[in-house]
Every structure is written in structure tokens, then in C-alpha cells.
Amino acid sequence: MTRPVVVAGGSVAGLACALALARHGFRVTVVERTPEPPSRGAREWRRPAVAQHGHSHLLTSLGVRVLREHAPEVLTAALDAGAGLLDLADTLPGGERLAEDAELTALAVRRPVFELALRDVVRALPGVEIRSRVTLRALTTAGRVTSAGRVTGVVTGTGEHLSAQAVVDATGRRAASRDWLAAAGAIPPAELTAPTAIRAFTRFYRLASPGALPGPLNRGNAAGGIWDHYAAVAHPADNGTYALTLGAPAHDRATAGLRDPAAFTAAARLSPHLAAWADPDVGRPIGPVRPITLPPNSLRPAAVVAGLYAVGDAACVTNPLYGRGMSLALRHAFALAGHLAETGEGDARAAARLADRIHRPWYEHSVREDAHRTALWRARVTGGPPPVWAAPDGRPALAEIGAAARTDPVVWRGLTRVLMGLDGAHEVLDDEVFRKRVRAAPAPRGGPRPPTRDELVRAVAAEIAP
């Protein structure tokens, strides 16, 4: 029997759900508010409803692993579109490679390019329909959703009823199903939130001469760092492109001028590991400097309602600076599809537990790291004393682990596997052997120094002064 599913949202999470569900024999209708992408390609694709569309993205090792296991044709399509695989073990300090290091691979790609590759694969599947410029306004139910009822479909903005065995909310950060539930008389579980307090500035470039990257990737899949008052990273992308991103305290007026191209370039050239990437003879800008205030970390416990499921950012948002969003969305999409295939009608409580297992550890990790970084950055802006890292379980600070990873291959491997989503923070960072190696690792020698807060502010002010 054909089992109909409606997926609300046609970005990465929604498309991945459609792909995974179609593989299990479901008939899937993807409904999205935005128009069809233009045939001219990714650079001309504007997504005003997706705030982060024009900012740097990457697919971590977790995302690559999910694709290799469940949808290798999507990975092939992305590579054919110009994406590239990064061998993260190229920066392994001093030690020999292990067999497990083969997993340490990331996909360098702009989000539009990856999304279009995924979309092309999904559109070709039998049993999948993608409907653009369609809004959804309500759920249809059999019985009260607050008791033993279940969701049976959706109502579009034009009043059309779409019947479904399951409705998947892939509407991103707006998590539309929470409003639909409230309108149907159900109170969604309270959302957990914690600030990121970061304003980011991103600009894309294209290499003037195709070939090697401008510099080494000291952060595995990126170059740069997160320091005591700002962040600066370079992310390789597809077709000879790359992104530079600068992050600063969200309410810091002195760094708001980073939106100015000259100030942005000056700050990037002052930043360790980024000077070559910001050299105008190396890379040419292919777009403006795009500012964005990063969303808060948000964990939305699933409403235990039969027939309704949330995936991707509709279920959990973690600080985009860590680059986990697309990979976690892929993992959740294929796990949810497997659950629905196994249970037939779906088990809402089991699906809620599944979502919690996937997202909560990363939410908690982001909250902890962001709280410390926010306090540190605030102290640098106000001139107050820096906070003391005080994890109740004795876990080392990420900066301490990062310094040890520059000289100890075991620490590097563990940290990289956490940053790439392959292992949870608690599995690696709370291991006593790992902690001992962090404490015993020799201090890294020298290395470039990031600009002080005053040096950065002066560089920005010098470029935007009238």
C-alpha cells in the first residue's frame, strides 16, 4: 500500500527526508514556500526565506558518512557539481595515520550547490513531488491531538487538503508545526534556548588561479581560529571558491564596521592563517560582505503527537559557527525515515526519543562552549576580568584542548572527531586518558598571534573613517 507523507520545507532537511522516505516506499509530497531555483545556477539563487543561505556552510565528516552509507549518488552529484573532499588527516601532527582516519573527510561546498545537487537527485525519484510557492496553514487531525488523535494531513494557504500518514516539519528555525499544534489545541513542549551572541560577516571569493589552496587548513576543514575576542575562519568551497567569515560580539558597536569591504579585508589580513586567503591577488570577491546575527541555540523537544515529526533546525539549532547543521539534518532525516519504515504508523514517543538522542548532546555542548566564549568576549569589550573556565565535571576548556591538539596526535584525532560530529563530546572529552594527554601535551611553539582587541578595532575604524 502506498503510504503518503507531506514534508513541509524544501531545503536540506526536507529534501533529505523525501529521499530517505522514498527509498522506503513512501509517496512524498514536498511543499515549500519559495519559488523553483533558476536554471542559471547557484550563484543567482536567492533565498530570502533562508537567512543563512548566502553564508559559509560545510558538510562535516558525519554528513559525508551519512551520504556514503545511505545516498552515495548525492555525494557523487555534489562532486560532479564542483564540490571537493577534504582529507582532514593531512594536518595530523606528527603521528601515523590509523585506519579510522579514513572517516576524517569533509565536503567543501557552498550550500546552494549542495542543495541543488540534492534536489536534482530527489526530483528524479519516482513517488516524490516537489511543489513550490505553496504555504501550509494548518494540520488536519482525526480526534483531538491532545488525546488519542493523530495528524492526518495539512491544509494549504489556498484551502487545499493534503492527506498524509505522516507530516514532517522541515521548516527550519521557524518550526511551523509548533504554531500548527497550538492552533489545533495542543501546547508544544517548552523550547530550550541559550544565546550564541555572535554577529558574523561572510564574503565569498574565487581563486584567481585554480590550484592549491592559499594556505594550510589548521582547523581540519578550515583555516583560522576562535580567539578571546573574535573569530576568523576560511572555508574552502566548490569550483575554486571559498568563504571568509569573521565573528564578533553581537552588540559590539566597534566591530559593526566589519560589514564594510575594506574593513573586512583589513581584519581578515590581520588574522592568523587568513592573510593569504584575503590577498586580492589570490582571491577575488564574488559577492558583498553579508552580515548576520547568529540564531540562539534551540532545542525543541518533540511533541508526542502521532503522525507529526520535526527534523533539522525545526528540531534543534546549534551555533552555526560549529558547522553542524546540515550534517545533523541528514543524520536525523535518514534515522526518522528508518523509524517510520519499521513501525508502519510510526511511534511518536520513540521518534521523540530518537530526535533527543541525536540533538541534545550537541545542543548541550554548544550551550556550554558559547556561555564561556560569550563571557570571555564580553570581558574583552568591557575591560573586565576574563572568566575562569569551570566545568563541573573537570572537562578541559576547548582552547586548552586545541592547543594540545597542535602537538599530540591522539588529542588532535579526538578533537577532530568531535568537531566533525563523528563522536560525541562526552565520549572523547570526558575520557580520562584523553584528559591526561591534554594536560601532558607539550606547548606548541610560536605561531602567528591574533590582533589584540585594540588593534582590531583600530584597523576597522581606519577603513571606515570619513
Secondary structure, DSSP 4 states (H G I P E B T S, - for coil): --EEEEEE--SHHHHHHHHHHHHTTEEEEEE-SSPPPPTT-GGG---TT-TTTTS---B-HHHHHHHHHH-HHHHHHHHHTT-EEEEGGGG--SSPP-GGGGG-EEEE--HHHHHHHHHHHHHTSTTEEEE-S--EEEEEEES-TTTT-EEEEEEETTS-EEE-SEEEE--GGG-HHHHHHHHTT--PPPPEEE---EEEEEEEEEESSSSS-SS--TTSS-EEEE-SS-EEEEEE-STTEEEEEEEEETT-GGGGGGGSHHHHHHHHHHSTTTTTTT-TTTEEE-S--EEEEPPPEEE-PPP--BTEEE-GGGTEE--GGG--HHHHHHHHHHHHHHHHHHHSS--HHHHHHHHHHHHHHHHHHHHHHHHHHHHHHHHHHHT-PPPPP--TT-PPPHHHHHHHHTT-HHHHHHHHHHHTTSS-HHHHHT-HHHHHHHHHSPPPP--PPPPPHHHHHHHHHHHH--
